[in-house]
């Protein structure tokens, strides 16, 4: 599939990389990018050989949020609805991915771009990352960050982060608890390879089953999770020779 705002590459290990590719706009997303990302995510879920998806940005920035050139159009579109749309309703495609996901964060990670990063299962940042929500400063409550941040860190840390009117200082990044590692920019790829190595040696089907089980276990009781494990194992046995 050809794309105009993202690049999608794949290696022979089943590792897919999605690169947000609007560097002239610091990879700010527009409606076209959202549609392309949504289509890409659905196609990846349909491919049983994909083991891992990594999300990154071109040109030294991850994503600077919604393209400001479209803000007035988006505001008019949302305000015209009889019932306001839920926050993040157009940009939850990474949450829907069934396989493990990793965000590689450098430069701007702002607003909706932060939402993209938080939807990924794992995150690695460089020590020059500019992590910032920005919704409060713009007169709005946070969107998807309101759900992800308190689960990834604490309510208090999430509140402090959202209230910041500037990016988090580098020396405070580790205290947020959001990253598997914080490295120098030239070390980012090596840190990524170390992180993803266990996934790339695992059956892609079992990876997806395990991710689904872990997600459901966040809201289920112990007995319900064990029943779900039993059902998944029974399904897995159906595909094995007697």
Secondary structure as UniProt FT lines:
FT   STRAND          6..10
FT   TURN            12..13
FT   STRAND          15..20
FT   HELIX           23..25
FT   TURN            26..27
FT   HELIX           31..46
FT   TURN            48..49
FT   STRAND          52..57
FT   TURN            59..60
FT   HELIX           68..70
FT   HELIX           71..79
FT   TURN            87..90
FT   TURN            93..96
FT   STRAND          100..105
FT   STRAND          108..110
FT   HELIX           112..119
FT   STRAND          122..126
FT   TURN            127..128
FT   STRAND          130..132
FT   TURN            135..139
FT   HELIX           145..152
FT   HELIX           155..163
FT   HELIX           170..172
FT   HELIX           174..176
FT   STRAND          181..183
FT   HELIX           185..187
FT   HELIX           188..200
FT   HELIX           204..217
FT   TURN            218..219
FT   HELIX           222..238
//
